[in-house]
Amino acid sequence: MKRFTVLLAAVLFLLPAGLVFAANSSSSAPVHKVSKKTVKKKVRIHQLTGDVSAVNLAAKTLSIKGRKGVAQFDITGKTKGLALDKLKPSQKVTVRYYLADGKKTAVSVKAPAVRKSKKKVKYAGKTKKAAAKPAPAATTEKAGKAPQRPEMTGC
């Protein structure tokens, strides 16, 4: 029992000293600095759908009239979708863009898909022929009376 008490006292005495030593040694480790080039900012992509109001091929800009007014976009070599020379005034387009240095830079320019009507045409290009009505069957019953049902016999 005496050995156990001495051993316990030694552990309790040396444990705090070991923690202090470990804390000092970890703070002296070299710190890696992260440069701005290695950190990539997350870019938020916005979207605007509207009519083309102007296209400037020389300046590579595109103006779109949306709900809130006219917005101007810069077109880069990385911009996907329709080419500037194929865009016509008052053509409906969707532009996906990001904001950089106060300018709107287009990521993609697309013409929105035309929605198809939900109505289905059953007989496209064909006329439906009227089916001949079947001749009324000869009945032995008097007109106006419902036909008699046979009685069911016991089970």
DSSP file (Angstrom, degrees, kcal/mol; ACC not computed):
  #  RESIDUE AA STRUCTURE BP1 BP2  ACC     N-H-->O    O-->H-N    N-H-->O    O-->H-N    TCO  KAPPA ALPHA  PHI   PSI    X-CA   Y-CA   Z-CA
    1    1 A M     >        0   0    0      0, 0.0     4,-1.9     0, 0.0     5,-0.1   0.000 360.0 360.0 360.0 -33.7    0.0    0.0    0.0
    2    2 A K  H  >  +     0   0    0      1,-0.2     4,-1.9     2,-0.2     5,-0.2   0.891 360.0  51.4 -67.1 -38.4    2.9    2.3    0.7
    3    3 A R  H  > S+     0   0    0      1,-0.2     4,-2.6     2,-0.2    -1,-0.2   0.903 107.9  52.6 -63.2 -41.8    4.3    1.7   -2.8
    4    4 A F  H  > S+     0   0    0      1,-0.2     4,-2.4     2,-0.2    -1,-0.2   0.897 108.7  49.4 -61.9 -42.2    0.9    2.6   -4.3
    5    5 A T  H  X S+     0   0    0     -4,-1.9     4,-2.1     2,-0.2    -1,-0.2   0.896 112.2  47.8 -66.2 -40.7    0.7    5.9   -2.4
    6    6 A V  H  X S+     0   0    0     -4,-1.9     4,-2.1     2,-0.2    -2,-0.2   0.916 112.8  48.7 -66.7 -42.7    4.3    6.9   -3.5
    7    7 A L  H  X S+     0   0    0     -4,-2.6     4,-2.1     1,-0.2    -2,-0.2   0.902 111.3  49.7 -63.8 -42.1    3.6    6.0   -7.1
    8    8 A L  H  X S+     0   0    0     -4,-2.4     4,-2.3     1,-0.2    -1,-0.2   0.888 110.6  50.2 -64.3 -40.6    0.3    8.0   -7.1
    9    9 A A  H  X S+     0   0    0     -4,-2.1     4,-1.7     2,-0.2    -1,-0.2   0.885 109.7  51.1 -65.7 -38.9    2.0   11.0   -5.6
   10   10 A A  H  X S+     0   0    0     -4,-2.1     4,-2.5     2,-0.2     5,-0.2   0.907 111.0  47.8 -66.0 -41.7    4.8   10.9   -8.2
   11   11 A V  H  X S+     0   0    0     -4,-2.1     4,-2.1     1,-0.2    -2,-0.2   0.924 112.3  48.8 -65.5 -44.1    2.2   10.7  -11.1
   12   12 A L  H  < S+     0   0    0     -4,-2.3    -1,-0.2     1,-0.2    -2,-0.2   0.817 114.4  46.6 -66.2 -29.7    0.2   13.6   -9.7
   13   13 A F  H  X S+     0   0    0     -4,-1.7     4,-0.6    -5,-0.2    -2,-0.2   0.888 117.4  40.7 -77.9 -41.1    3.4   15.7   -9.3
   14   14 A L  H  X S+     0   0    0     -4,-2.5     4,-2.0     1,-0.2    -2,-0.2   0.729 100.5  72.4 -83.1 -22.8    4.9   15.0  -12.7
   15   15 A L  H  X S+     0   0    0     -4,-2.1     4,-1.8     1,-0.2    -1,-0.2   0.936  99.0  44.4 -62.1 -50.1    1.6   15.2  -14.7
   16   16 A P  H  > S+     0   0    0      0, 0.0     4,-1.9     0, 0.0    -1,-0.2   0.871 112.2  54.1 -63.6 -33.8    1.2   19.0  -14.5
   17   17 A A  H  X S+     0   0    0     -4,-0.6     4,-1.8     1,-0.2    -2,-0.2   0.883 107.9  50.2 -66.2 -37.5    4.9   19.5  -15.3
   18   18 A G  H  X S+     0   0    0     -4,-2.0     4,-2.2     2,-0.2    -1,-0.2   0.871 108.7  51.8 -68.4 -37.5    4.5   17.4  -18.4
   19   19 A L  H  X S+     0   0    0     -4,-1.8     4,-1.9     2,-0.2    -2,-0.2   0.884 109.1  50.0 -66.8 -38.4    1.5   19.4  -19.6
   20   20 A V  H  X S+     0   0    0     -4,-1.9     4,-1.7     2,-0.2    -2,-0.2   0.908 111.4  48.9 -65.8 -41.9    3.4   22.7  -19.2
   21   21 A F  H  X S+     0   0    0     -4,-1.8     4,-1.9     1,-0.2    -2,-0.2   0.901 110.9  50.0 -65.0 -41.3    6.3   21.3  -21.2
   22   22 A A  H  X S+     0   0    0     -4,-2.2     4,-1.6     1,-0.2    -1,-0.2   0.864 108.8  52.5 -66.6 -36.4    4.0   20.1  -24.0
   23   23 A A  H  X S+     0   0    0     -4,-1.9     4,-1.1     1,-0.2    -1,-0.2   0.888 110.7  47.3 -67.6 -38.7    2.3   23.4  -24.2
   24   24 A N  H  X S+     0   0    0     -4,-1.7     4,-0.7     1,-0.2    -2,-0.2   0.867 110.5  51.5 -71.0 -36.4    5.6   25.3  -24.6
   25   25 A S  H  < S+     0   0    0     -4,-1.9     3,-0.3     1,-0.2    -1,-0.2   0.826 106.8  53.0 -73.0 -30.9    7.0   23.0  -27.2
   26   26 A S  H >< S+     0   0    0     -4,-1.6     3,-0.9     1,-0.2    -1,-0.2   0.809 104.1  56.0 -75.0 -28.3    3.9   23.1  -29.5
   27   27 A S  H 3< S+     0   0    0     -4,-1.1    -1,-0.2     1,-0.2    -2,-0.2   0.721 101.0  58.4 -75.8 -20.2    3.9   27.0  -29.6
   28   28 A S  T 3< S+     0   0    0     -4,-0.7    -1,-0.2    -3,-0.3    -2,-0.2   0.438  80.5 113.3 -88.8   1.5    7.5   27.0  -30.9
   29   29 A A  S <  S-     0   0    0     -3,-0.9     2,-0.1    -4,-0.1    -3,-0.0  -0.438  81.7 -94.7 -70.5 146.7    6.6   24.9  -34.0
   30   30 A P        -     0   0    0      0, 0.0     2,-0.5     0, 0.0    -1,-0.1  -0.371  36.4-136.8 -66.2 140.6    6.9   26.8  -37.3
   31   31 A V        -     0   0    0     -3,-0.1     2,-0.5    -2,-0.1    -3,-0.0  -0.849  10.8-135.3-100.9 129.5    3.7   28.3  -38.5
   32   32 A H        -     0   0    0     -2,-0.5     2,-0.4     1,-0.0     0, 0.0  -0.732  18.0-144.0 -85.5 125.0    2.8   28.0  -42.2
   33   33 A K        -     0   0    0     -2,-0.5     2,-0.6     1,-0.0    -1,-0.0  -0.708   6.7-141.0 -90.1 140.0    1.6   31.2  -43.7
   34   34 A V        -     0   0    0     -2,-0.4     2,-0.1     3,-0.0    -1,-0.0  -0.876  15.5-144.1-102.3 124.2   -1.1   31.0  -46.4
   35   35 A S    >>  -     0   0    0     -2,-0.6     4,-0.9     1,-0.1     3,-0.5  -0.421  22.4-114.4 -83.7 164.0   -0.8   33.4  -49.2
   36   36 A K  T 34 S+     0   0    0      1,-0.2    -1,-0.1     2,-0.2     3,-0.1   0.769 112.8  62.8 -67.9 -25.7   -3.7   35.1  -50.9
   37   37 A K  T 34 S+     0   0    0      1,-0.2    -1,-0.2     3,-0.1    -3,-0.0   0.845 101.5  49.7 -69.3 -33.0   -3.0   33.2  -54.2
   38   38 A T  T <4 S+     0   0    0     -3,-0.5     2,-0.6     2,-0.1    -1,-0.2   0.750  96.9  78.3 -79.8 -22.4   -3.6   29.8  -52.6
   39   39 A V  S  < S-     0   0    0     -4,-0.9     2,-0.5    -3,-0.1    -1,-0.0  -0.777  70.9-155.9 -90.2 121.4   -6.9   30.8  -51.1
   40   40 A K        -     0   0    0     -2,-0.6     2,-0.3     3,-0.0    -3,-0.1  -0.823  11.0-134.4 -97.9 132.9   -9.7   30.8  -53.7
   41   41 A K        -     0   0    0     -2,-0.5     2,-0.5     1,-0.1     0, 0.0  -0.601  21.7-115.8 -81.9 144.5  -12.7   32.9  -53.0
   42   42 A K        -     0   0    0     -2,-0.3     2,-0.5     1,-0.0    -1,-0.1  -0.701  29.9-146.9 -79.5 127.3  -16.1   31.4  -53.6
   43   43 A V        -     0   0    0     -2,-0.5     2,-0.5    55,-0.0    57,-0.1  -0.831   5.6-138.1-100.0 130.0  -17.8   33.3  -56.4
   44   44 A R        -     0   0    0     -2,-0.5    55,-0.5    55,-0.2     2,-0.5  -0.762  15.5-144.4 -89.4 126.9  -21.6   33.7  -56.2
   45   45 A I        -     0   0    0     -2,-0.5     2,-0.2    53,-0.1    53,-0.2  -0.790  16.1-167.1 -94.5 129.3  -23.2   33.2  -59.6
   46   46 A H  E     -A   97   0A   0     51,-3.5    51,-2.2    -2,-0.5     2,-0.4  -0.662   6.3-146.3-107.7 166.7  -26.3   35.3  -60.3
   47   47 A Q  E     -A   96   0A   0     49,-0.2     2,-0.4    -2,-0.2    49,-0.2  -0.999  13.1-177.8-138.9 139.6  -28.8   34.9  -63.1
   48   48 A L  E     -A   95   0A   0     47,-2.5    47,-3.2    -2,-0.4     2,-0.5  -0.995   6.6-165.3-138.3 130.0  -30.8   37.4  -65.2
   49   49 A T  E     +A   94   0A   0     -2,-0.4    18,-0.3    45,-0.2     2,-0.3  -0.964  36.5 110.1-115.0 130.7  -33.4   36.7  -67.9
   50   50 A G  E     -A   93   0A   0     43,-2.3    43,-2.9    -2,-0.5     2,-0.3  -0.937  63.3 -61.0-172.1-168.5  -34.5   39.5  -70.2
   51   51 A D  E     -AB  92  65A   0     14,-2.0    14,-3.3    -2,-0.3     2,-0.3  -0.759  49.6-110.0 -99.0 142.3  -34.4   40.9  -73.7
   52   52 A V  E     + B   0  64A   0     39,-2.3    38,-3.2    -2,-0.3    12,-0.2  -0.549  37.1 173.3 -68.6 126.1  -31.2   41.9  -75.5
   53   53 A S  E     -     0   0A   0     10,-2.8     2,-0.3     1,-0.4    11,-0.2   0.743  63.2  -0.3-105.3 -32.3  -31.2   45.7  -75.7
   54   54 A A  E     - B   0  63A   0      9,-1.4     9,-3.0    34,-0.1     2,-0.4  -0.986  51.6-161.0-157.7 148.3  -27.7   46.3  -77.2
   55   55 A V  E     - B   0  62A   0     -2,-0.3     2,-0.6     7,-0.2     7,-0.2  -0.996   4.7-167.5-131.5 126.2  -24.6   44.3  -78.3
   56   56 A N  E  >> - B   0  61A   0      5,-2.4     5,-1.9    -2,-0.4     4,-0.9  -0.915   4.5-177.7-115.8 104.1  -21.2   45.9  -78.6
   57   57 A L  T  45S+     0   0    0     -2,-0.6    -1,-0.2     3,-0.2    28,-0.1   0.854  81.7  52.8 -69.9 -34.8  -18.8   43.6  -80.5
   58   58 A A  T  45S+     0   0    0      1,-0.2    -1,-0.2     2,-0.1    -2,-0.0   0.920 119.6  32.7 -68.1 -44.1  -15.8   45.9  -80.2
   59   59 A A  T  45S-     0   0    0      2,-0.1    -1,-0.2    15,-0.0    16,-0.2   0.533 104.9-129.0 -89.1  -6.2  -16.0   46.4  -76.4
   60   60 A K  T  <5 +     0   0    0     -4,-0.9    15,-2.8     1,-0.2     2,-0.3   0.948  59.5 139.2  54.7  54.0  -17.4   42.8  -75.9
   61   61 A T  E   < -BC  56  74A   0     -5,-1.9    -5,-2.4    13,-0.2     2,-0.4  -0.896  38.2-159.3-125.8 158.2  -20.3   44.0  -73.8
   62   62 A L  E     -BC  55  73A   0     11,-2.1    11,-3.0    -2,-0.3     2,-0.5  -1.000   5.1-154.3-138.0 132.0  -24.0   42.9  -73.7
   63   63 A S  E     -BC  54  72A   0     -9,-3.0   -10,-2.8    -2,-0.4    -9,-1.4  -0.938  11.6-170.3-112.6 130.3  -26.9   44.9  -72.4
   64   64 A I  E     -BC  52  71A   0      7,-2.9     7,-2.9    -2,-0.5     2,-0.8  -0.964  17.1-142.6-121.5 132.8  -30.0   43.1  -71.1
   65   65 A K  E     +BC  51  70A   0    -14,-3.3   -14,-2.0    -2,-0.4     5,-0.2  -0.857  35.7 164.9 -95.4 111.7  -33.3   44.7  -70.2
   66   66 A G  E >   - C   0  69A   0      3,-3.1     3,-0.7    -2,-0.8   -16,-0.1  -0.263  54.3 -75.4-109.3-163.0  -34.7   42.9  -67.2
   67   67 A R  T 3  S+     0   0    0    -18,-0.3     3,-0.1     1,-0.2   -17,-0.1   0.863 129.4  42.8 -65.3 -37.5  -37.4   43.6  -64.7
   68   68 A K  T 3  S-     0   0    0      1,-0.3     2,-0.3     0, 0.0    -1,-0.2   0.339 124.3 -85.1 -95.8   6.7  -35.3   46.1  -62.7
   69   69 A G  E <  S-C   66   0A   0     -3,-0.7    -3,-3.1     2,-0.0     2,-0.4  -0.856  70.7 -24.2 126.9-162.7  -33.9   48.0  -65.7
   70   70 A V  E     -C   65   0A   0     -2,-0.3     2,-0.4    -5,-0.2    -5,-0.2  -0.760  52.8-168.7 -94.8 132.4  -31.0   47.6  -68.1
   71   71 A A  E     -C   64   0A   0     -7,-2.9    -7,-2.9    -2,-0.4     2,-0.4  -0.951  10.1-146.0-120.3 141.0  -27.9   45.7  -67.0
   72   72 A Q  E     -C   63   0A   0     -2,-0.4    32,-0.5    -9,-0.2     2,-0.4  -0.898  14.6-166.7-111.2 136.0  -24.5   45.6  -68.8
   73   73 A F  E     -C   62   0A   0    -11,-3.0   -11,-2.1    -2,-0.4     2,-0.4  -0.929  17.4-132.6-123.3 142.2  -22.3   42.5  -68.9
   74   74 A D  E     -Cd  61 105A   0     30,-2.9    32,-2.6    -2,-0.4     2,-0.5  -0.770  21.0-146.4 -88.8 138.4  -18.7   42.0  -69.9
   75   75 A I        -     0   0    0    -15,-2.8     2,-0.2    -2,-0.4    32,-0.1  -0.919  18.4-174.3-108.0 129.5  -18.1   39.0  -72.2
   76   76 A T    >   -     0   0    0     -2,-0.5     3,-1.1    30,-0.5   -16,-0.0  -0.557  42.8 -98.6-112.1 178.8  -14.8   37.2  -71.8
   77   77 A G  T 3  S+     0   0    0      1,-0.2    -1,-0.0    -2,-0.2    -2,-0.0   0.692 122.1  58.2 -70.3 -18.0  -13.2   34.3  -73.8
   78   78 A K  T 3  S+     0   0    0     28,-0.1    -1,-0.2     2,-0.1     2,-0.2   0.503  76.9 116.9 -89.6  -4.9  -14.5   31.9  -71.1
   79   79 A T    <   -     0   0    0     -3,-1.1    29,-0.2    29,-0.1     2,-0.2  -0.469  53.7-152.5 -68.5 129.5  -18.1   32.9  -71.6
   80   80 A K  E     +e  108   0A   0     27,-2.6    29,-2.2    -2,-0.2     2,-0.3  -0.561  48.7  34.2 -99.1 163.6  -20.1   29.9  -72.8
   81   81 A G  E    S+e  109   0A   0     27,-0.2    29,-0.2    -2,-0.2     2,-0.0  -0.744  96.7  20.9 104.1-143.2  -23.3   29.8  -74.9
   82   82 A L  S    S-     0   0    0     27,-2.7     2,-0.2    -2,-0.3    27,-0.1  -0.317  73.9-119.2 -68.4 144.6  -24.4   32.0  -77.7
   83   83 A A    >>  -     0   0    0      1,-0.1     3,-1.1    -2,-0.0     4,-0.5  -0.527  20.5-120.2 -80.4 152.4  -21.9   34.2  -79.6
   84   84 A L  G >4 S+     0   0    0      1,-0.3     3,-1.1     2,-0.2    -1,-0.1   0.865 111.4  57.4 -61.6 -37.2  -22.3   37.9  -79.5
   85   85 A D  G 34 S+     0   0    0      1,-0.2    -1,-0.3   -28,-0.1   -28,-0.0   0.690 103.5  54.5 -70.7 -15.7  -22.7   38.2  -83.3
   86   86 A K  G <4 S+     0   0    0     -3,-1.1     2,-0.3     2,-0.1    -1,-0.2   0.546  86.1 100.8 -92.2  -8.5  -25.7   35.8  -83.2
   87   87 A L    <<  -     0   0    0     -3,-1.1   -32,-0.1    -4,-0.5     6,-0.0  -0.581  55.9-162.0 -80.5 139.4  -27.6   37.9  -80.7
   88   88 A K    >   -     0   0    0     -2,-0.3     3,-1.7   -34,-0.0   -36,-0.3  -0.879  29.9 -92.3-118.2 150.5  -30.4   40.1  -82.0
   89   89 A P  T 3  S+     0   0    0      0, 0.0   -36,-0.2     0, 0.0     3,-0.1  -0.335 111.7  18.5 -60.8 145.0  -32.1   43.0  -80.3
   90   90 A S  T 3  S+     0   0    0    -38,-3.2     2,-0.3     1,-0.3   -37,-0.1   0.529  89.7 139.9  67.2  11.9  -35.3   42.1  -78.3
   91   91 A Q    <   -     0   0    0     -3,-1.7   -39,-2.3   -39,-0.2     2,-0.4  -0.680  56.7-120.5 -80.0 136.8  -34.2   38.4  -78.3
   92   92 A K  E     +A   51   0A   0     -2,-0.3     2,-0.3   -41,-0.2   -41,-0.2  -0.659  43.7 165.5 -81.7 127.5  -34.9   36.7  -74.9
   93   93 A V  E     -A   50   0A   0    -43,-2.9   -43,-2.3    -2,-0.4     2,-0.5  -0.932  33.5-136.1-138.0 160.8  -31.8   35.4  -73.2
   94   94 A T  E     -AF  49 110A   0     16,-3.6    16,-2.5    -2,-0.3     2,-0.5  -0.989  21.5-164.4-118.0 124.8  -30.7   34.2  -69.8
   95   95 A V  E     -AF  48 109A   0    -47,-3.2   -47,-2.5    -2,-0.5     2,-0.5  -0.939   7.1-161.1-113.6 127.1  -27.3   35.4  -68.6
   96   96 A R  E     +AF  47 108A   0     12,-2.4    11,-3.8    -2,-0.5    12,-1.6  -0.925  30.3 158.4-102.3 130.9  -25.4   33.8  -65.7
   97   97 A Y  E     -AF  46 106A   0    -51,-2.2   -51,-3.5    -2,-0.5     2,-0.3  -0.907  32.4-140.7-147.8 168.4  -22.8   36.2  -64.2
   98   98 A Y  E     - F   0 105A   0      7,-2.0     7,-2.7    -2,-0.3     2,-0.5  -0.947  25.2-116.5-132.3 157.5  -20.7   37.1  -61.3
   99   99 A L  E     + F   0 104A   0    -55,-0.5     2,-0.4    -2,-0.3     5,-0.2  -0.820  36.5 166.7 -96.2 128.3  -19.7   40.4  -59.8
  100  100 A A  E >  S- F   0 103A   0      3,-2.6     3,-1.9    -2,-0.5    -2,-0.0  -0.954  70.0 -14.7-143.8 122.1  -16.0   41.3  -59.8
  101  101 A D  T 3  S-     0   0    0     -2,-0.4     3,-0.1     1,-0.3    -1,-0.0   0.837 126.7 -55.4  56.1  36.9  -14.6   44.8  -59.1
  102  102 A G  T 3  S+     0   0    0      1,-0.3     2,-0.3     0, 0.0    -1,-0.3   0.494 117.2 109.3  78.5   4.0  -18.0   46.3  -59.5
  103  103 A K  E <   - F   0 100A   0     -3,-1.9    -3,-2.6   -30,-0.0     2,-0.7  -0.849  68.1-127.8-113.2 149.5  -18.5   44.8  -63.0
  104  104 A K  E     - F   0  99A   0    -32,-0.5   -30,-2.9    -2,-0.3     2,-0.5  -0.861  25.1-166.3 -96.0 118.1  -20.8   42.1  -64.1
  105  105 A T  E     -dF  74  98A   0     -7,-2.7    -7,-2.0    -2,-0.7     2,-0.2  -0.924  18.2-127.9-110.1 124.3  -18.9   39.4  -66.0
  106  106 A A  E     - F   0  97A   0    -32,-2.6   -30,-0.5    -2,-0.5    -9,-0.3  -0.469  23.6-178.8 -74.6 136.4  -21.0   36.9  -67.9
  107  107 A V  E    S-     0   0A   0    -11,-3.8   -27,-2.6     1,-0.4     2,-0.3   0.780  74.4  -0.8 -95.9 -42.4  -20.3   33.1  -67.4
  108  108 A S  E     -eF  80  96A   0    -12,-1.6   -12,-2.4   -29,-0.2     2,-0.4  -0.996  54.4-157.8-150.1 149.7  -22.9   31.9  -69.9
  109  109 A V  E     +eF  81  95A   0    -29,-2.2   -27,-2.7    -2,-0.3     2,-0.3  -0.988  26.5 167.2-128.3 118.9  -25.5   33.4  -72.3
  110  110 A K  E     - F   0  94A   0    -16,-2.5   -16,-3.6    -2,-0.4    -2,-0.0  -0.962  37.8-124.4-134.9 149.3  -28.3   31.1  -73.3
  111  111 A A        -     0   0    0     -2,-0.3   -18,-0.2   -18,-0.2     3,-0.1  -0.823  43.1-114.9 -86.6 127.1  -31.6   31.4  -75.1
  112  112 A P        -     0   0    0      0, 0.0   -20,-0.1     0, 0.0     2,-0.1  -0.306  34.0-100.9 -65.6 147.8  -34.3   29.9  -72.8
  113  113 A A        -     0   0    0      1,-0.1     2,-0.4    -3,-0.0    -3,-0.0  -0.372  34.7-113.8 -67.6 143.6  -36.0   26.8  -74.0
  114  114 A V        -     0   0    0     -3,-0.1     2,-0.3    -2,-0.1    -1,-0.1  -0.666  31.4-126.7 -79.8 127.7  -39.5   27.3  -75.5
  115  115 A R        -     0   0    0     -2,-0.4     2,-0.2     1,-0.1     3,-0.1  -0.568  20.0-132.7 -78.0 136.2  -42.1   25.6  -73.3
  116  116 A K        -     0   0    0     -2,-0.3     2,-0.1     1,-0.1    -1,-0.1  -0.563  27.6 -99.4 -85.5 152.1  -44.3   23.2  -75.0
  117  117 A S        -     0   0    0     -2,-0.2    -1,-0.1     1,-0.1     0, 0.0  -0.411  20.8-138.5 -68.7 144.9  -48.1   23.3  -74.5
  118  118 A K  S    S+     0   0    0     -2,-0.1     2,-0.3     2,-0.1    -1,-0.1   0.629  75.1 102.4 -80.9 -12.4  -49.4   20.8  -72.1
  119  119 A K        -     0   0    0      1,-0.0     2,-0.5     2,-0.0    -2,-0.1  -0.546  64.8-146.9 -73.2 133.7  -52.4   20.0  -74.3
  120  120 A K        -     0   0    0     -2,-0.3     2,-0.7     0, 0.0    -2,-0.1  -0.860   4.8-139.7-102.7 134.4  -51.9   16.8  -76.2
  121  121 A V        -     0   0    0     -2,-0.5     3,-0.5     1,-0.2    -2,-0.0  -0.832  12.9-166.9 -93.5 119.4  -53.4   16.5  -79.7
  122  122 A K  S    S+     0   0    0     -2,-0.7     2,-0.5     1,-0.3    -1,-0.2   0.913  81.9  29.4 -74.2 -42.3  -54.9   13.1  -80.0
  123  123 A Y  S >  S-     0   0    0      3,-0.1     3,-0.8     5,-0.0     2,-0.5  -0.653  76.3-175.2-121.9  74.2  -55.4   13.0  -83.8
  124  124 A A  T 3  S-     0   0    0     -2,-0.5     3,-0.1    -3,-0.5    -3,-0.0  -0.588  76.1  -7.4 -74.6 118.9  -52.7   15.3  -85.3
  125  125 A G  T 3  S+     0   0    0     -2,-0.5     2,-0.4     1,-0.2    -1,-0.2   0.407 118.6  92.6  80.5  -3.1  -53.3   15.6  -89.0
  126  126 A K    <   -     0   0    0     -3,-0.8     2,-0.4     0, 0.0    -1,-0.2  -0.912  68.1-134.3-122.8 149.5  -56.0   13.0  -89.1
  127  127 A T        -     0   0    0     -2,-0.4     2,-0.5    -3,-0.1    -3,-0.1  -0.844  23.6-122.2-102.2 142.4  -59.7   13.4  -88.9
  128  128 A K        -     0   0    0     -2,-0.4     2,-0.3    -5,-0.1    -5,-0.0  -0.692  24.3-135.0 -84.0 127.8  -61.7   11.1  -86.7
  129  129 A K        -     0   0    0     -2,-0.5     2,-0.3     1,-0.1    -1,-0.0  -0.635  22.2-114.3 -83.2 138.5  -64.4    9.2  -88.5
  130  130 A A        -     0   0    0     -2,-0.3     2,-0.2     1,-0.1    -1,-0.1  -0.564  31.0-125.6 -73.4 130.1  -67.7    9.0  -86.8
  131  131 A A        -     0   0    0     -2,-0.3     2,-0.2     1,-0.1    -1,-0.1  -0.544  26.2-109.3 -77.4 139.8  -68.5    5.4  -85.9
  132  132 A A        -     0   0    0     -2,-0.2    -1,-0.1     1,-0.1     3,-0.0  -0.473  33.3-118.2 -69.4 137.0  -71.8    4.1  -87.1
  133  133 A K        -     0   0    0     -2,-0.2    -1,-0.1     1,-0.1     2,-0.1  -0.568  30.9-113.0 -76.5 137.1  -74.4    3.7  -84.4
  134  134 A P        -     0   0    0      0, 0.0    -1,-0.1     0, 0.0     3,-0.1  -0.397  34.8-103.4 -69.6 147.5  -75.5    0.0  -83.9
  135  135 A A        -     0   0    0      1,-0.1     2,-0.1    -2,-0.1    -3,-0.0  -0.421  44.2 -97.6 -68.5 143.8  -79.0   -0.7  -84.8
  136  136 A P        -     0   0    0      0, 0.0     2,-0.1     0, 0.0    -1,-0.1  -0.389  41.7-114.7 -64.9 139.0  -81.3   -1.1  -81.8
  137  137 A A        -     0   0    0      1,-0.1     2,-0.3    -2,-0.1     0, 0.0  -0.449  30.8-105.7 -74.0 144.2  -81.8   -4.7  -80.8
  138  138 A A        -     0   0    0     -2,-0.1     2,-0.4     2,-0.0    -1,-0.1  -0.547  40.5-161.3 -71.9 129.0  -85.3   -6.1  -81.1
  139  139 A T        -     0   0    0     -2,-0.3     4,-0.1     2,-0.1    -1,-0.0  -0.876  23.9-157.0-115.1 146.9  -86.9   -6.5  -77.7
  140  140 A T  S    S+     0   0    0     -2,-0.4     2,-0.1     2,-0.1    -1,-0.1   0.577  71.5  93.4 -92.1 -12.6  -89.8   -8.6  -76.7
  141  141 A E  S    S-     0   0    0      1,-0.1     2,-0.2     4,-0.1    -2,-0.1  -0.408  86.9-101.4 -78.4 156.3  -90.5   -6.4  -73.7
  142  142 A K    >   -     0   0    0      1,-0.1     3,-1.6    -2,-0.1    -1,-0.1  -0.488  45.8 -95.1 -75.2 148.0  -92.9   -3.6  -73.9
  143  143 A A  T 3  S+     0   0    0      1,-0.2    -1,-0.1    -2,-0.2     3,-0.1  -0.374 108.5  26.0 -64.4 139.5  -91.4   -0.2  -74.2
  144  144 A G  T 3  S+     0   0    0      1,-0.3     2,-0.3    -3,-0.1    -1,-0.2   0.151  96.2 106.5  95.8 -19.6  -91.0    1.7  -70.9
  145  145 A K  S <  S-     0   0    0     -3,-1.6    -1,-0.3     1,-0.0     3,-0.1  -0.733  70.6-122.8 -94.5 143.4  -90.6   -1.4  -68.7
  146  146 A A        -     0   0    0     -2,-0.3    -4,-0.1     1,-0.1    -1,-0.0  -0.570  39.1 -97.6 -76.8 145.2  -87.3   -2.5  -67.3
  147  147 A P        -     0   0    0      0, 0.0     2,-0.2     0, 0.0    -1,-0.1  -0.329  41.7-108.7 -63.6 146.3  -86.3   -6.0  -68.2
  148  148 A Q        -     0   0    0     -3,-0.1    -3,-0.0     1,-0.0     3,-0.0  -0.547  26.0-137.8 -77.9 138.8  -87.1   -8.7  -65.7
  149  149 A R        -     0   0    0     -2,-0.2     2,-0.1     1,-0.0     3,-0.1  -0.794  25.1-110.8 -95.2 138.3  -84.2  -10.2  -63.8
  150  150 A P        -     0   0    0      0, 0.0     2,-0.2     0, 0.0    -1,-0.0  -0.408  37.2-110.8 -67.2 143.6  -84.2  -13.9  -63.2
  151  151 A E        -     0   0    0     -2,-0.1     2,-0.4     1,-0.1    -3,-0.0  -0.472  26.4-122.9 -76.9 145.4  -84.7  -14.9  -59.6
  152  152 A M        -     0   0    0     -2,-0.2     2,-0.2    -3,-0.1     3,-0.1  -0.719  22.6-136.0 -89.1 135.5  -81.9  -16.4  -57.8
  153  153 A T        -     0   0    0     -2,-0.4    -1,-0.0     1,-0.2     0, 0.0  -0.553  38.3 -75.1 -89.1 157.8  -82.5  -19.8  -56.3
  154  154 A G              0   0    0     -2,-0.2    -1,-0.2     1,-0.1     0, 0.0   0.142 360.0 360.0 -53.3 161.7  -81.4  -20.7  -52.7
  155  155 A C              0   0    0     -3,-0.1    -1,-0.1     0, 0.0    -2,-0.0   0.419 360.0 360.0 -90.3 360.0  -78.0  -21.4  -51.7
